[in-house]
Amino acid sequence: MTIGVLARIVRAHWLVIFSAALMGAGLAFGWTLLQPTVYTSTGSVIVSTGAAETLAEALVAENYAAARVTSYLDVAKSRGLAEDVVDEMELDESPDTVLTRITVANPLDTAVLRISATGPSPEAARELTQGWITGLTAKVAELESGADGTGESIVALQTLDSGNLPSSPSSPNTKLMVAIGLVLGLAAGVAYSIIRASMDRHMRSADDVERAFSLPVIGALPYVGALAKSGPSRSVPDPLMNEAVRELRTNLQYMSVDDPPRVIVITSALPGDGKSTVSCKLAEALAQSDRKVVLIDADLRRPKLAANLGLSNDAGLTDVLVGRANVEDVLQPYGDTGNLQVMSAGPIPPNPSELIGSNALRTLLYSFPQHTTVLVDTPPLLPVTDAAILTVHTDGAVMVARAGRTTTDMLDRALRALERVNGRVLGIVLDAVPQHGPHRDVYAYGYGYTAKVADEFGPPAVSDSASADDDDDEVPAGPTDGKATGDEAEVAEERATDADEPAEDAHEAAEDADEAPEATEDGATVPTLAPDDDPDGDDLPALEELSQDADDGPEREKLGPALEQIAASLEDIDDEDKMPVRARSARAAKDA
């Protein structure tokens, strides 16, 4: 697992991870509240050998003390000492219980014994520490003086630090326990997220699709809430959606340069995956590329194209197949390009599978002109076999999968249904990919683009639905006419005025630059033609004469580059009716 995949999992399940961390910290804090409060007091004693008169005596005494301190460590932890302390302090606890509250340690290479005692209160802990130091000192003195108590010992225990009074409890350590609980909860949340992500069968990005299947993802359409709410015919154009559809159009057109697909089936695994929306948007994009397009609603069970586009469904494909109407009678123009025609499904027949598999439909699909692209919106593959039957007799099928909804198993079953009938799959389109969140990396082309669009058009519409799909209610609306009304027209006019101001400044600067004559490589000076000079065309004869001189002899070599430079500055003007007279003359001279 790469860092990028782990980061995506964490972003996708950050709420679970955050909740698990808080839960771990809360449980740890609750556990500390249930634990008894314990205070710890610490004191120390040192093994002393008395004064030495010579250096040799001092070394011997030091070695002897280091050897005896190990024995004293065992004495400090003995049950006999615990009994003496209990009797001396008149404690209500047994010696064994008192021993559990005592800790004795000997720091390395020292003759010091450090004694720690715990208690329910600071005073109880200090009293026990002090009592243990006193008892240990007496016990060592007793042992070193001999059995009869008449011997004189050369070593003795002296108090180094008496028991201190603790200011805060040593247990439970609330801060430490909460920190440990937070870390454990965080680890549990991350582990849960990784396990859940590894078991997730939903396809959420183009990478998920390509890893699971050996098929290309030819398009990834973003989630647009306004499109789901209003339908394709009434929603405001979304820049990211438009760019994604253009990419899909390009991938289809260049899939096979010598023999591009002409009749294309668009289907999905289940209803609601967005195949009808993809059909509409792709048809519009193809029509905008100056290509004739026919969009046919072959879903004779639950037709939606006519409702989504605001067209009539009184007559359509069913009437053509049974011979009640001609193709020209049921085709309905859509959009302002003049290149898109839509054939609705018409009345729902009692035998849709027979009509889909009929020879009449096969003949119809290839009856359109050679350079016409035919898009066929069909039912989903898993509920019925209509799309599989139709794919066999077309150039291929485009499979639509919905991000976050279509699972690997669903798509695999749908692809197997096409494989069983030897149907060709052109590619997979992932629909309703979120524009935000852990799976938005598919929109690499949109960096810095959304901010500009938001500044110009305002924030995008928000909707609870994920995308326009096949199960949406019918939208009773016709094609948009692109006219702005009311406040929208005023805002558009103000923006147009603001946009013209920098253009006017640039135009004035160009006029100042055009007043200076330009010289050719041979030193010939030719006057520069400003588009706004001579609007009446008084100097047109002189320009034509200049052009004629350039056609013959050596003057062509001198004046030709200058004329080409003048005309090149006007190449961006497509409409010659909007050119000044001198500008049109310059273009004519350049053509000559």
RODO-2510 file (C-alpha; in nm, 4 decimals, decimal comma):
residues 592
     n   res          X          Y          Z
     1     m     0,0000     0,0000     0,0000
     2     t     0,1449     0,3329    -0,1080
     3     i     0,1372     0,6540     0,0913
     4     g    -0,1039     0,8045    -0,1596
     5     v    -0,3518     0,5188    -0,1182
     6     l    -0,3222     0,5398     0,2602
     7     a    -0,3800     0,9148     0,2501
     8     r    -0,6902     0,8638     0,0368
     9     i    -0,8238     0,6041     0,2814
    10     v    -0,7641     0,8362     0,5753
    11     r    -0,9405     1,1239     0,3973
    12     a    -1,2319     0,9020     0,3055
    13     h    -1,2770     0,7735     0,6616
    14     w    -1,1495     1,0681     0,8631
    15     l    -1,4711     1,0905     1,0620
    16     v    -1,4430     0,7276     1,1758
    17     i    -1,0762     0,7754     1,2681
    18     f    -1,1510     1,0960     1,4563
    19     s    -1,4410     0,9338     1,6422
    20     a    -1,2281     0,6313     1,7359
    21     a    -0,9535     0,8569     1,8719
    22     l    -1,2025     1,0535     2,0811
    23     m    -1,3588     0,7325     2,2058
    24     g    -1,0201     0,5945     2,3092
    25     a    -0,9338     0,9136     2,4947
    26     g    -1,2746     0,9169     2,6638
    27     l    -1,2470     0,5559     2,7749
    28     a    -0,9001     0,6175     2,9154
    29     f    -1,0208     0,9220     3,1053
    30     g    -1,3148     0,7265     3,2460
    31     w    -1,0820     0,4479     3,3533
    32     t    -0,8654     0,6922     3,5488
    33     l    -1,1690     0,8206     3,7316
    34     l    -1,2422     0,4689     3,8579
    35     q    -0,8897     0,4072     3,9894
    36     p    -0,7931     0,4871     4,3540
    37     t    -0,5670     0,7859     4,4108
    38     v    -0,2154     0,6869     4,5145
    39     y     0,0651     0,9117     4,6439
    40     t     0,4351     0,8152     4,6501
    41     s     0,6956     0,9397     4,8987
    42     t     1,0669     0,8797     4,8484
    43     g     1,3624     0,8754     5,0894
    44     s     1,7157     0,7315     5,0889
    45     v     1,9885     0,5967     5,3176
    46     i     2,3613     0,5519     5,2642
    47     v     2,6031     0,2863     5,3911
    48     s     2,8764     0,4582     5,5905
    49     t     3,2032     0,3074     5,7130
    50     g     3,3223     0,5892     5,9351
    51     a     3,6433     0,7941     5,9053
    52     a     3,9620     0,6446     5,7611
    53     e     4,3113     0,7582     5,8653
    54     t     4,4932     0,6471     5,5510
    55     l     4,4058     0,6134     5,1828
    56     a     4,4346     0,2383     5,2020
    57     e     4,1836     0,2235     5,4827
    58     a     3,9454     0,4464     5,2824
    59     l     3,9622     0,2156     4,9781
    60     v     3,9029    -0,0900     5,1890
    61     a     3,6083     0,0731     5,3605
    62     e     3,4558     0,1785     5,0296
    63     n     3,4805    -0,1717     4,8847
    64     y     3,3374    -0,3170     5,2013
    65     a     3,0396    -0,0759     5,1932
    66     a     2,9711    -0,1596     4,8259
    67     a     2,9699    -0,5288     4,9134
    68     r     2,7405    -0,4851     5,2119
    69     v     2,4849    -0,2648     5,0311
    70     t     2,3721    -0,5632     4,8244
    71     s     2,2935    -0,7517     5,1411
    72     y     2,1137    -0,4535     5,2869
    73     l     1,8974    -0,4374     4,9755
    74     d     1,7619    -0,7822     5,0569
    75     v     1,7123    -0,6813     5,4210
    76     a     1,5082    -0,3797     5,3087
    77     k     1,2717    -0,6107     5,1185
    78     s     1,2461    -0,8748     5,3907
    79     r     0,9259    -0,9818     5,5608
    80     g     1,0932    -0,9512     5,9005
    81     l     1,1487    -0,5801     5,8484
    82     a     0,7843    -0,5456     5,7376
    83     e     0,6700    -0,7066     6,0632
    84     d     0,8828    -0,4709     6,2690
    85     v     0,7449    -0,1659     6,0841
    86     v     0,3843    -0,2819     6,1201
    87     d     0,4301    -0,3325     6,4939
    88     e     0,6112    -0,0050     6,5389
    89     m     0,3553     0,2013     6,3413
    90     e     0,0565    -0,0046     6,4611
    91     l    -0,0766    -0,0482     6,1080
    92     d    -0,3963    -0,2383     6,0336
    93     e    -0,2399    -0,4105     5,7323
    94     s    -0,0544    -0,7394     5,7133
    95     p     0,3229    -0,7391     5,6522
    96     d     0,2743    -0,8868     5,3070
    97     t     0,0361    -0,6041     5,2102
    98     v     0,2776    -0,3446     5,3408
    99     l     0,5571    -0,5003     5,1350
   100     t     0,3563    -0,4407     4,8189
   101     r     0,3606    -0,0681     4,8946
   102     i     0,7407    -0,0525     4,9347
   103     t     0,9974    -0,0216     4,6561
   104     v     1,3724    -0,0363     4,7317
   105     a     1,6430     0,0279     4,4720
   106     n     2,0216     0,0580     4,4701
   107     p     2,1514     0,3014     4,2047
   108     l     2,4404     0,1553     4,0056
   109     d     2,7901     0,1878     4,1569
   110     t     2,6640     0,3597     4,4724
   111     a     2,6213     0,2720     4,8394
   112     v     2,2761     0,4326     4,8489
   113     l     1,9430     0,2619     4,9039
   114     r     1,6444     0,4548     4,7693
   115     i     1,3138     0,3702     4,9399
   116     s     0,9701     0,4596     4,8010
   117     a     0,6373     0,4012     4,9742
   118     t     0,2824     0,4535     4,8491
   119     g    -0,0256     0,5564     5,0387
   120     p    -0,3812     0,6799     4,9952
   121     s    -0,2732     1,0273     5,1106
   122     p     0,0506     1,2282     5,1046
   123     e     0,0869     1,2036     5,4833
   124     a     0,0362     0,8237     5,4893
   125     a     0,2977     0,7780     5,2163
   126     r     0,5538     0,9945     5,3986
   127     e     0,4958     0,8240     5,7345
   128     l     0,5454     0,4807     5,5819
   129     t     0,8665     0,5894     5,4074
   130     q     1,0076     0,7387     5,7243
   131     g     0,9027     0,4374     5,9284
   132     w     1,0716     0,2029     5,6815
   133     i     1,3962     0,4016     5,6910
   134     t     1,3950     0,3914     6,0714
   135     g     1,3192     0,0204     6,0807
   136     l     1,5904    -0,0585     5,8215
   137     t     1,8517     0,1387     6,0118
   138     a     1,7690    -0,0477     6,3321
   139     k     1,7651    -0,3831     6,1566
   140     v     2,1097    -0,3301     6,0009
   141     a     2,2531    -0,2152     6,3334
   142     e     2,1144    -0,5256     6,4975
   143     l     2,2656    -0,7524     6,2329
   144     e     2,6057    -0,5883     6,2340
   145     s     2,6409    -0,5885     6,6159
   146     g     2,6245    -0,9681     6,6390
   147     a     2,3856    -1,2096     6,7950
   148     d     2,4552    -1,0929     7,1507
   149     g     2,4522    -0,7281     7,0518
   150     t     2,7941    -0,6587     7,2027
   151     g     2,9958    -0,6359     6,8802
   152     e     3,0993    -0,3107     6,7175
   153     s     3,0276    -0,2701     6,3471
   154     i     3,2498    -0,0704     6,1169
   155     v     2,9515     0,0123     5,8872
   156     a     2,6236     0,1807     5,9606
   157     l     2,3209     0,3188     5,7760
   158     q     2,2655     0,6910     5,7838
   159     t     1,9609     0,8763     5,6578
   160     l     2,0445     1,0659     5,3423
   161     d     1,6959     1,1974     5,2527
   162     s     1,3946     1,1666     5,4749
   163     g     1,0590     1,0900     5,3222
   164     n     0,9157     1,3815     5,1247
   165     l     0,5541     1,4986     5,1213
   166     p     0,4179     1,4407     4,7643
   167     s     0,2232     1,7292     4,6169
   168     s     0,0382     1,5328     4,3447
   169     p    -0,0754     1,1741     4,3079
   170     s     0,1521     0,9328     4,1274
   171     s    -0,1351     0,7164     4,0133
   172     p    -0,3433     0,7343     3,8105
   173     n    -0,1523     0,9580     3,5626
   174     t    -0,4501     1,1125     3,3854
   175     k    -0,2554     1,2904     3,1115
   176     l    -0,0536     0,9831     3,0231
   177     m    -0,3571     0,7559     3,0220
   178     v    -0,5580     0,9941     2,7995
   179     a    -0,2645     1,0217     2,5578
   180     i    -0,2315     0,6436     2,5413
   181     g    -0,6056     0,6070     2,4863
   182     l    -0,5946     0,8685     2,2088
   183     v    -0,3122     0,6881     2,0295
   184     l    -0,4786     0,3484     2,0644
   185     g    -0,8095     0,4863     1,9382
   186     l    -0,6350     0,6505     1,6448
   187     a    -0,4599     0,3261     1,5554
   188     a    -0,7864     0,1329     1,5845
   189     g    -0,9618     0,3847     1,3564
   190     v    -0,6906     0,3650     1,0912
   191     a    -0,6892    -0,0147     1,1061
   192     y    -1,0670    -0,0233     1,0681
   193     s    -1,0492     0,2154     0,7720
   194     i    -0,7859     0,0074     0,5955
   195     i    -0,9832    -0,3136     0,6452
   196     r    -1,3019    -0,1503     0,5257
   197     a    -1,1298    -0,0001     0,2200
   198     s    -0,9774    -0,3354     0,1277
   199     m    -1,3206    -0,4980     0,1473
   200     d    -1,4990    -0,2158    -0,0384
   201     r    -1,6178    -0,3377    -0,3792
   202     h    -1,7504    -0,0037    -0,4999
   203     m    -1,5634     0,1676    -0,7793
   204     r    -1,4883     0,5242    -0,6792
   205     s    -1,2215     0,6349    -0,9258
   206     a    -1,0863     0,5564    -1,2698
   207     d    -0,7915     0,3775    -1,1097
   208     d    -1,0280     0,1373    -0,9332
   209     v    -1,1917     0,0474    -1,2655
   210     e    -0,8665    -0,0011    -1,4536
   211     r    -0,7214    -0,2159    -1,1744
   212     a    -1,0236    -0,4459    -1,1769
   213     f    -1,0772    -0,4730    -1,5540
   214     s    -0,8580    -0,4724    -1,8628
   215     l    -1,0703    -0,2032    -2,0252
   216     p    -0,9921     0,1655    -2,0722
   217     v    -1,1802     0,4369    -1,8875
   218     i    -1,2622     0,6666    -2,1790
   219     g    -1,4386     0,9274    -1,9675
   220     a    -1,5017     1,0395    -1,6108
   221     l    -1,7952     1,2766    -1,5703
   222     p    -1,8105     1,4883    -1,2542
   223     y    -2,0944     1,5033    -1,0074
   224     v    -2,3108     1,8084    -1,0821
   225     g    -2,5964     1,8656    -0,8401
   226     a    -2,7778     2,1133    -1,0665
   227     l    -2,7814     1,8564    -1,3472
   228     a    -2,9496     1,6004    -1,1227
   229     k    -3,2033     1,8531    -1,0000
   230     s    -3,3031     2,0188    -1,3282
   231     g    -3,2118     1,7617    -1,5927
   232     p    -2,9877     1,8020    -1,8994
   233     s    -3,2224     2,0440    -2,0736
   234     r    -3,2532     2,3054    -1,7988
   235     s    -2,9323     2,2849    -1,5964
   236     v    -2,6727     2,5606    -1,6156
   237     p    -2,3642     2,4516    -1,8160
   238     d    -2,0885     2,3338    -1,5864
   239     p    -1,7290     2,3926    -1,7083
   240     l    -1,5928     2,0725    -1,5562
   241     m    -1,8752     1,8665    -1,7035
   242     n    -1,8278     2,0243    -2,0454
   243     e    -1,4557     1,9533    -2,0412
   244     a    -1,5101     1,5932    -1,9291
   245     v    -1,7650     1,5327    -2,2066
   246     r    -1,5261     1,6790    -2,4642
   247     e    -1,2611     1,4373    -2,3441
   248     l    -1,5075     1,1500    -2,3831
   249     r    -1,5953     1,2715    -2,7338
   250     t    -1,2273     1,2891    -2,8319
   251     n    -1,1533     0,9410    -2,6986
   252     l    -1,4406     0,7960    -2,9007
   253     q    -1,3461     0,9783    -3,2189
   254     y    -0,9829     0,8664    -3,2036
   255     m    -1,0502     0,5156    -3,0779
   256     s    -1,0076     0,3871    -3,4335
   257     v    -0,8902     0,6563    -3,6734
   258     d    -0,9405     0,4482    -3,9880
   259     d    -1,2780     0,3060    -3,8847
   260     p    -1,4287     0,5078    -3,5971
   261     p    -1,7426     0,3671    -3,4325
   262     r    -2,0559     0,4987    -3,5994
   263     v    -2,3433     0,3208    -3,4214
   264     i    -2,2789     0,3129    -3,0461
   265     v    -2,4863     0,1520    -2,7727
   266     i    -2,4798     0,3247    -2,4334
   267     t    -2,5792     0,1043    -2,1418
   268     s    -2,5050     0,0312    -1,7768
   269     a    -2,5245    -0,2487    -1,5237
   270     l    -2,8273    -0,1258    -1,3284
   271     p    -3,0848     0,1534    -1,3526
   272     g    -2,9778     0,4838    -1,2047
   273     d    -2,6154     0,4700    -1,3196
   274     g    -2,6593     0,7764    -1,5422
   275     k    -2,6538     0,6240    -1,8923
   276     s    -2,9304     0,8507    -2,0223
   277     t    -2,7454     1,1591    -1,8974
   278     v    -2,4240     1,0391    -2,0606
   279     s    -2,6147     0,9785    -2,3863
   280     c    -2,7551     1,3330    -2,3880
   281     k    -2,4286     1,5067    -2,2994
   282     l    -2,2251     1,3012    -2,5477
   283     a    -2,4754     1,3667    -2,8268
   284     e    -2,4586     1,7416    -2,7610
   285     a    -2,0780     1,7356    -2,7611
   286     l    -2,0630     1,5475    -3,0914
   287     a    -2,3127     1,7888    -3,2450
   288     q    -2,1021     2,0854    -3,1343
   289     s    -1,8059     1,9398    -3,3255
   290     d    -2,0020     1,9910    -3,6505
   291     r    -2,0990     1,6272    -3,6825
   292     k    -2,4467     1,4968    -3,7553
   293     v    -2,5819     1,3003    -3,4624
   294     v    -2,8965     1,0931    -3,4105
   295     l    -2,9874     1,0013    -3,0521
   296     i    -3,2296     0,7075    -3,0256
   297     d    -3,4105     0,6028    -2,7097
   298     a    -3,4148     0,2228    -2,7375
   299     d    -3,5210     0,1729    -2,3772
   300     l    -3,8678     0,0451    -2,4599
   301     r    -3,9372    -0,0437    -2,0973
   302     r    -3,8661     0,2776    -1,9054
   303     p    -3,7863     0,5493    -2,1621
   304     k    -3,6473     0,8732    -2,0167
   305     l    -3,4765     1,0646    -2,2981
   306     a    -3,7845     1,2560    -2,4098
   307     a    -3,8662     1,3626    -2,0539
   308     n    -3,5069     1,4635    -1,9796
   309     l    -3,4804     1,6721    -2,2966
   310     g    -3,8302     1,8153    -2,2832
   311     l    -3,9404     1,6504    -2,6103
   312     s    -4,2575     1,4730    -2,7140
   313     n    -4,2876     1,0987    -2,6700
   314     d    -4,6138     1,0543    -2,8576
   315     a    -4,4420     0,8910    -3,1550
   316     g    -4,1001     0,7399    -3,1803
   317     l    -3,8957     0,4249    -3,2338
   318     t    -4,1844     0,1862    -3,1701
   319     d    -4,3958     0,3489    -3,4435
   320     v    -4,1094     0,3214    -3,6947
   321     l    -4,0420    -0,0444    -3,6167
   322     v    -4,4079    -0,1491    -3,6574
   323     g    -4,4469     0,0598    -3,9720
   324     r    -4,6846     0,3257    -3,8392
   325     a    -4,4476     0,6150    -3,9145
   326     n    -4,1431     0,7045    -4,1198
   327     v    -3,8065     0,7966    -3,9704
   328     e    -3,8358     1,1585    -4,0857
   329     d    -4,1711     1,1915    -3,9112
   330     v    -4,0444     1,1043    -3,5625
   331     l    -3,7023     1,2725    -3,5587
   332     q    -3,7068     1,5847    -3,3390
   333     p    -3,4344     1,8499    -3,3630
   334     y    -3,2638     1,9487    -3,0391
   335     g    -3,0170     2,2208    -2,9527
   336     d    -2,9018     2,5235    -3,1457
   337     t    -2,6340     2,3519    -3,3581
   338     g    -2,8767     2,2018    -3,6082
   339     n    -2,6741     1,8794    -3,6044
   340     l    -2,8611     1,6822    -3,3362
   341     q    -3,1849     1,4909    -3,3882
   342     v    -3,3585     1,2815    -3,1253
   343     m    -3,5860     0,9813    -3,1772
   344     s    -3,7871     0,9115    -2,8644
   345     a    -3,9035     0,5633    -2,7681
   346     g    -4,2687     0,6210    -2,8413
   347     p    -4,5457     0,4077    -2,6895
   348     i    -4,4224     0,1223    -2,4705
   349     p    -4,4825    -0,2074    -2,6569
   350     p    -4,5873    -0,5355    -2,4941
   351     n    -4,2895    -0,7176    -2,6549
   352     p    -3,9843    -0,4903    -2,6265
   353     s    -3,7263    -0,7713    -2,6586
   354     e    -3,8724    -0,8839    -2,9937
   355     l    -3,8608    -0,5302    -3,1318
   356     i    -3,5040    -0,4771    -3,0102
   357     g    -3,3887    -0,7978    -3,1788
   358     s    -3,5792    -0,7387    -3,5017
   359     n    -3,4192    -0,6893    -3,8417
   360     a    -3,6154    -0,3670    -3,8771
   361     l    -3,4127    -0,2046    -3,5957
   362     r    -3,0827    -0,3226    -3,7429
   363     t    -3,1757    -0,1757    -4,0768
   364     l    -3,2861     0,1482    -3,9133
   365     l    -2,9585     0,2000    -3,7279
   366     y    -2,7548     0,1884    -4,0499
   367     s    -3,0062     0,3750    -4,2662
   368     f    -2,8685     0,7167    -4,1762
   369     p    -2,5980     0,8888    -4,3860
   370     q    -2,2453     0,7521    -4,3665
   371     h    -2,0995     1,0391    -4,1613
   372     t    -2,3818     1,0409    -3,9047
   373     t    -2,3097     0,9138    -3,5546
   374     v    -2,5951     0,7138    -3,4032
   375     l    -2,6135     0,6891    -3,0235
   376     v    -2,8557     0,4301    -2,8846
   377     d    -2,9712     0,4579    -2,5235
   378     t    -3,0650     0,1066    -2,4085
   379     p    -3,1926    -0,0594    -2,0887
   380     p    -2,9401    -0,1756    -1,8262
   381     l    -2,7753    -0,5125    -1,8804
   382     l    -2,8407    -0,6978    -1,5567
   383     p    -3,2233    -0,6749    -1,5430
   384     v    -3,2855    -0,7454    -1,9161
   385     t    -3,0881    -0,8600    -2,2216
   386     d    -3,1995    -0,5881    -2,4653
   387     a    -2,8652    -0,4056    -2,4618
   388     a    -2,6660    -0,7265    -2,5178
   389     i    -2,8821    -0,8209    -2,8169
   390     l    -2,8444    -0,4763    -2,9697
   391     t    -2,4677    -0,4529    -2,9100
   392     v    -2,4035    -0,7515    -3,1363
   393     h    -2,5390    -0,5617    -3,4381
   394     t    -2,3632    -0,2298    -3,3686
   395     d    -2,0040    -0,1050    -3,3581
   396     g    -1,9823    -0,1508    -2,9835
   397     a    -2,1120    -0,0480    -2,6442
   398     v    -2,0066     0,2185    -2,3954
   399     m    -2,0535     0,0932    -2,0399
   400     v    -2,1562     0,3549    -1,7824
   401     a    -2,0675     0,2937    -1,4162
   402     r    -2,1641     0,5194    -1,1291
   403     a    -1,8862     0,6177    -0,8894
   404     g    -1,9518     0,4990    -0,5351
   405     r    -2,2532     0,2910    -0,6362
   406     t    -2,1553     0,0401    -0,9050
   407     t    -1,9588    -0,2469    -0,7543
   408     t    -1,6922    -0,4590    -0,9172
   409     d    -1,9253    -0,7603    -0,9120
   410     m    -2,2069    -0,5704    -1,0844
   411     l    -1,9850    -0,4411    -1,3619
   412     d    -1,8206    -0,7808    -1,4049
   413     r    -2,1597    -0,9474    -1,4532
   414     a    -2,2628    -0,6825    -1,7057
   415     l    -1,9414    -0,7210    -1,9041
   416     r    -1,9793    -1,0989    -1,9014
   417     a    -2,3284    -1,0600    -2,0461
   418     l    -2,1776    -0,8743    -2,3438
   419     e    -1,8915    -1,1219    -2,3698
   420     r    -2,1305    -1,4170    -2,3970
   421     v    -2,2863    -1,2714    -2,7138
   422     n    -1,9492    -1,1560    -2,8530
   423     g    -2,0412    -0,7919    -2,8059
   424     r    -1,7655    -0,5323    -2,8290
   425     v    -1,7053    -0,2995    -2,5342
   426     l    -1,5569     0,0315    -2,6472
   427     g    -1,4769     0,1491    -2,2972
   428     i    -1,6130     0,2455    -1,9579
   429     v    -1,7448     0,5857    -1,8546
   430     l    -1,7361     0,6622    -1,4817
   431     d    -2,0261     0,8916    -1,3966
   432     a    -2,0946     1,1119    -1,0925
   433     v    -1,7331     1,1229    -0,9747
   434     p    -1,7227     1,3707    -0,6828
   435     q    -1,5531     1,7036    -0,7475
   436     h    -1,4392     1,7199    -0,3847
   437     g    -1,3053     1,4702    -0,1364
   438     p    -1,0513     1,1881    -0,1536
   439     h    -1,1475     1,0771    -0,5069
   440     r    -1,1302     1,4128    -0,6829
   441     d    -0,7825     1,3517    -0,8276
   442     v    -0,9473     1,2405    -1,1523
   443     y    -0,9958     1,6112    -1,2308
   444     a    -0,6291     1,6882    -1,2763
   445     y    -0,7196     1,8985    -1,5786
   446     g    -0,9304     2,1307    -1,3651
   447     y    -0,6589     2,2803    -1,1419
   448     g    -0,7128     2,6513    -1,0943
   449     y    -1,0182     2,6338    -1,3179
   450     t    -1,2909     2,6065    -1,0601
   451     a    -1,1882     2,9278    -0,8818
   452     k    -1,2175     3,1328    -1,2000
   453     v    -1,5543     2,9843    -1,2788
   454     a    -1,6792     3,0560    -0,9265
   455     d    -1,5692     3,4179    -0,9536
   456     e    -1,7497     3,4660    -1,2824
   457     f    -2,0622     3,2549    -1,2472
   458     g    -2,1011     3,2319    -0,8699
   459     p    -2,0893     2,9180    -0,6547
   460     p    -2,2127     2,5916    -0,8068
   461     a    -2,5572     2,4635    -0,7273
   462     v    -2,5857     2,2139    -0,4419
   463     s    -2,8157     1,9162    -0,4468
   464     d    -2,8554     1,6055    -0,2389
   465     s    -2,8830     1,3808    -0,5424
   466     a    -2,5670     1,2462    -0,6968
   467     s    -2,6349     1,2783    -1,0707
   468     a    -2,9091     1,2747    -1,3257
   469     d    -2,9897     0,9072    -1,3621
   470     d    -3,2427     0,6871    -1,5285
   471     d    -3,4687     0,6701    -1,2218
   472     d    -3,5210     1,0463    -1,1962
   473     d    -3,8693     1,1880    -1,2305
   474     e    -3,9598     1,3381    -1,5624
   475     v    -3,8557     1,6982    -1,6106
   476     p    -4,1319     1,8906    -1,7954
   477     a    -3,9047     2,1387    -1,9649
   478     g    -3,7862     2,2049    -2,3187
   479     p    -3,4458     2,2978    -2,4516
   480     t    -3,2952     2,6146    -2,3181
   481     d    -3,2922     2,9130    -2,5501
   482     g    -2,9891     3,0729    -2,3840
   483     k    -3,1650     3,4089    -2,3155
   484     a    -3,0950     3,5995    -1,9952
   485     t    -3,3726     3,7910    -1,8265
   486     g    -3,4065     4,0413    -1,5442
   487     d    -3,1114     4,0880    -1,3172
   488     e    -2,9057     3,8309    -1,5060
   489     a    -2,9087     4,0468    -1,8197
   490     e    -2,7986     4,3536    -1,6224
   491     v    -2,5125     4,1652    -1,4579
   492     a    -2,4017     4,0275    -1,7952
   493     e    -2,4066     4,3773    -1,9465
   494     e    -2,1917     4,5166    -1,6627
   495     r    -1,9411     4,2348    -1,7033
   496     a    -1,9236     4,2946    -2,0765
   497     t    -1,8551     4,6651    -2,0157
   498     d    -1,5777     4,5847    -1,7677
   499     a    -1,4253     4,3351    -2,0104
   500     d    -1,4225     4,5950    -2,2929
   501     e    -1,2127     4,8480    -2,0980
   502     p    -0,8819     4,6538    -2,1112
   503     a    -0,9529     4,5662    -2,4738
   504     e    -0,9917     4,9383    -2,5593
   505     d    -0,6622     5,0206    -2,3856
   506     a    -0,4846     4,7492    -2,5806
   507     h    -0,6412     4,8746    -2,9024
   508     e    -0,5133     5,2316    -2,8415
   509     a    -0,1651     5,0988    -2,7738
   510     a    -0,1791     4,9037    -3,0988
   511     e    -0,2782     5,2192    -3,2895
   512     d     0,0232     5,4085    -3,1514
   513     a     0,2497     5,1243    -3,2520
   514     d     0,0969     5,1045    -3,6010
   515     e     0,1724     5,4709    -3,6781
   516     a     0,5429     5,3967    -3,7103
   517     p     0,6513     5,2708    -4,0555
   518     e     0,7974     4,9243    -4,0802
   519     a     1,0942     4,8276    -4,2942
   520     t     1,1545     4,5102    -4,4890
   521     e     1,4792     4,3174    -4,4925
   522     d     1,5925     4,5099    -4,8036
   523     g     1,5345     4,8449    -4,6341
   524     a     1,2064     4,9297    -4,8093
   525     t     0,9699     5,1208    -4,5854
   526     v     0,6017     5,0337    -4,6023
   527     p     0,3262     5,2227    -4,4167
   528     t     0,1472     5,0198    -4,1508
   529     l    -0,2285     4,9920    -4,1912
   530     a    -0,4332     5,0693    -3,8831
   531     p    -0,7797     4,9067    -3,8879
   532     d    -0,9571     5,2251    -3,7785
   533     d    -0,7877     5,4596    -4,0313
   534     d    -0,9689     5,5503    -4,3485
   535     p    -1,3071     5,3978    -4,2581
   536     d    -1,4520     5,5226    -4,5863
   537     g    -1,1910     5,3519    -4,7982
   538     d    -1,0444     5,6659    -4,9587
   539     d    -0,6992     5,5090    -4,9721
   540     l    -0,8221     5,1816    -5,1185
   541     p    -0,6916     5,2528    -5,4735
   542     a    -0,3460     5,3250    -5,3391
   543     l    -0,3480     4,9984    -5,1432
   544     e    -0,4642     4,8035    -5,4478
   545     e    -0,1886     4,9639    -5,6546
   546     l     0,0587     4,8670    -5,3843
   547     s    -0,0708     4,5129    -5,4008
   548     q    -0,0411     4,4988    -5,7782
   549     d     0,3159     4,6284    -5,7622
   550     a     0,3959     4,3514    -5,5235
   551     d     0,2709     4,0900    -5,7695
   552     d     0,5387     4,1595    -6,0321
   553     g     0,9110     4,1981    -6,0394
   554     p     1,1524     4,2546    -5,7559
   555     e     0,9022     4,4707    -5,5665
   556     r     0,7243     4,1505    -5,4611
   557     e     1,0293     4,0388    -5,2662
   558     k     1,0471     4,3748    -5,0850
   559     l     0,6808     4,4357    -5,0166
   560     g     0,5610     4,0770    -4,9809
   561     p     0,6874     4,0234    -4,6191
   562     a     0,5418     4,3529    -4,5070
   563     l     0,2003     4,2703    -4,6514
   564     e     0,2109     3,9282    -4,4915
   565     q     0,2888     4,0859    -4,1544
   566     i    -0,0060     4,3255    -4,1916
   567     a    -0,2461     4,0466    -4,2819
   568     a    -0,1174     3,8186    -4,0083
   569     s    -0,2346     4,0642    -3,7435
   570     l    -0,5867     4,0251    -3,8849
   571     e    -0,6022     3,6466    -3,8943
   572     d    -0,8042     3,6319    -3,5750
   573     i    -1,0902     3,8260    -3,7388
   574     d    -1,3121     3,5639    -3,8970
   575     d    -1,5981     3,7872    -4,0059
   576     e    -1,4810     4,0047    -4,2958
   577     d    -1,7978     4,2146    -4,2761
   578     k    -1,6729     4,3504    -3,9415
   579     m    -1,3307     4,4475    -4,0817
   580     p    -1,2452     4,8071    -4,1699
   581     v    -1,2034     4,8694    -4,5449
   582     r    -0,8260     4,8940    -4,5227
   583     a    -0,8099     4,5722    -4,3184
   584     r    -1,0024     4,3826    -4,5872
   585     s    -0,7729     4,5283    -4,8512
   586     a    -0,4677     4,4155    -4,6568
   587     r    -0,6029     4,0606    -4,6420
   588     a    -0,6738     4,0679    -5,0150
   589     a    -0,3227     4,1942    -5,0829
   590     k    -0,1780     3,9171    -4,8729
   591     d    -0,3822     3,6544    -5,0596
   592     a    -0,2605     3,8013    -5,3888
***
